[in-house]
Amino acid sequence: MGKPVEVTPVVLAYLKEAVKTKKPYTEMAQHLGFCVDTVKRILHREGLVEFEGLVEFKGIEVKGIED
């Protein structure tokens, strides 16, 4: 498991501007010192970008699977 990443207001401000100016995710990741997947997770969680095909599993009840 990776180390926790602190998302500060400065990081959020950078990401908002980067999305607005359509910077590549690799450039955002390199600038912040995060991997691309982490940047994408933060962008999605903060509602800055919506990725096609991404499925949220929070609150979904799975039926037919027994422990």
N, C-alpha and C positions, 0 to 999 in steps of 0.2 A: 504494500500500500504506500502511496506517495505521501510526502509531507504536506501538512495543511498549508493552505495559501491564504494570506490575509489580503482581503480586498478592501483597500482604503479608499477614501473619497478621491484621492489623487489618481489611483489606478482606474476607478470608474470614470473619472473625467477624461483620462487618456483614451479609454476604450470607446466612450461615446464619440469623441472627436475622430478616432481612427475609423469607426464604423461609418460616420458621416462622410469622411473623405475616401472611403472605400479602400483602406489599406489592406494588404493581404494578411491573412491570419498568421502566416509565418513571420512577418515583420512585427506584428503585435507581440507574438510570443517571444521573439528575440529581444525586443525592447524591454519587456517586463521580466524576462528571465524565467518564463514558464514554458511548458510544452504546449503545442498547438491544441491538443485535446483539452487541457485545462482552460485555455483562453476561450475555447468554444463553449465549455460548460458554464463558465462565468457569464459569457454573453447571453446564453440562453436563460440561465437562472435570473439574471437581472432584467430580462425582457428586452435586450438590445437587438437581438437577432433571433429569428425563428428558423430552425433548420428543417427542411423537408424530410419527412420520414422518421423524425424523432418521436419516440413514444414515451409518454410519461406513465410510470407504473404506480405512482402514489395513489392510494385509495382504491386500487382495483382489486376486487375480490376474485381469487382464482378458485373455481369450483371443480370438483372431481379429483383433486389431489389430496391424498391422505398422508399424514405424517407416519 
